Amino acid sequence: MQKLFRQIPSLDLLLKKPQAVELCQKFAYSTVAEQARLLINQARQFIAQHQALPSFISEEKAFFCILEGNLQALSNVKIRTVFNLTGTVLHTNLGRGLWSEKTIEAATNAMRHHIALEFDIDEGKRSHRDNYISELLQTLTGAEAACIVNNNAAAVLLMLATFAQGKEVIVSRGELVEIGGAFRIPDIMCQAGCKLVEVGTTNRTHLADYRNAITENTAFLMKVHTSNYHIEGFTSSVSEEALVALGKAFNLPVVTDLGSGSLTNMQALNLPNEPLVQQKVAAGVDLVSFSGDKLLGGPQAGIIVGSKTMIQQLQQHPLKRVLRCDKVILSALEATLRHYLFPEKLPEALPTLNLLTQSLEELQNKAERLKNALNKRLNADYILQIEPSHAQIGSGALPTERLPSVAVTISAEKQRDLLALEKQFKAYPSPIIGRIAQGKMWLDVRSVAQFERLIEMLGNHKTKP
Ligand SMILES: *Cc1c(COP(=O)(O)O)cnc(C)c1O
């Protein structure tokens, strides 16, 4: 065995070889040395276990091949791109929506160049980073001002912390939502140091319930959009208009957490109705919060619009500094919002709306092309079919409303083959993510962006599960 150990070349010797010198130029000397040392250690362990020389020591070429592979793996970004065929268009686990080309351009501009983020070029003096977007949102929503934070959860926290710390907030029992990822209204209230006052019942809450709960310690009346569930049957809730009137009588602000919200009429696009931000503003709500990366179709952000004096107070709260957005997100959000100045062009411009408004005919066509491409890749154990499917918007938007869609389904005699298929799909350069239901793999074509790239990948990548 000692003889075998002695055949392992020294690190010094290896690093002087021309292949190593080349790798040091491409990567970095210290990293190459460290990775080479790890390989040498592996060789020692191999000898101790097997009493034989590993092939990557007996063949010098193999050693440098593995070394280069390991160095390359270190420099490759691990967050992989995937093809979303889950049927959920805004899939939070897959990064929600894609950005418009203009949005991507604005974001990369902000990355490459200095930008006048907090600088008024005309006046030649300091300004505020939310100013550009605030002006745009005034036009789009009719609100007096806006404040932008990291996401809508942050928006809710900031509103509560600024106006309700140590005070009471009145919310209907029917609206105490939990959004995926442990965002729960009662917990966020606790974090913001305020007391939740629940009124009404799960199915019915009346104006008098709010009125009876008002004390001298009430900070505001709050509405939370029940984004991800729907209560049916004997129900009743209080409209923003009625709450605003009550608030006025008691000199209390009304705040709405809209969740997804929308700036354009979804029904005009043949999509399920989603409350409009501008409607809430028009109803007199003092602060409305919504997400940048749900139906809006932009980057992750929390947007608060409303009364100028209240927005100013939000801007001055120390938490705003903690929750503020960076230049890339603000540039991207501005670019996304500008699309809303041209409403008829929205489905063309914003990838999320583009996917959601595809006709069944387009989807059928895509499904056929996908089926053909897959047919060439799968062996005879698999049966491919085109079937009607139900897609959804996702991210908590209207979960009870399903969008008609088309899927390629793949079934196999044995469950084992289906698992092998799933594994195979994960092995593609950009893994294909579908869903398994009713003993089949469903590939819903409504949610897949970059469809041509998917077909191309299936054409190029020669593996047969
Ligand atoms: C989605 C949602 C949130 C959280 O928004 P994020 O942007 O995901 O942080 C909060 N409230 C409601 C009602 C929501 O639908």
The ligand as an ORCA input file, in Angstrom:
! r2SCAN-3c Opt
* xyz 0 1
  C     -49.815     37.907     -1.517
  C     -50.399     38.669     -0.417
  C     -49.556     39.244      0.561
  C     -48.068     39.111      0.513
  O     -47.552     39.757     -0.618
  P     -46.050     39.477     -1.110
  O     -45.832     40.460     -2.202
  O     -45.996     38.051     -1.538
  O     -45.163     39.748      0.065
  C     -50.168     39.944      1.578
  N     -51.519     40.062      1.652
  C     -52.331     39.517      0.725
  C     -53.807     39.698      0.869
  C     -51.792     38.808     -0.341
  O     -52.590     38.276     -1.275
*
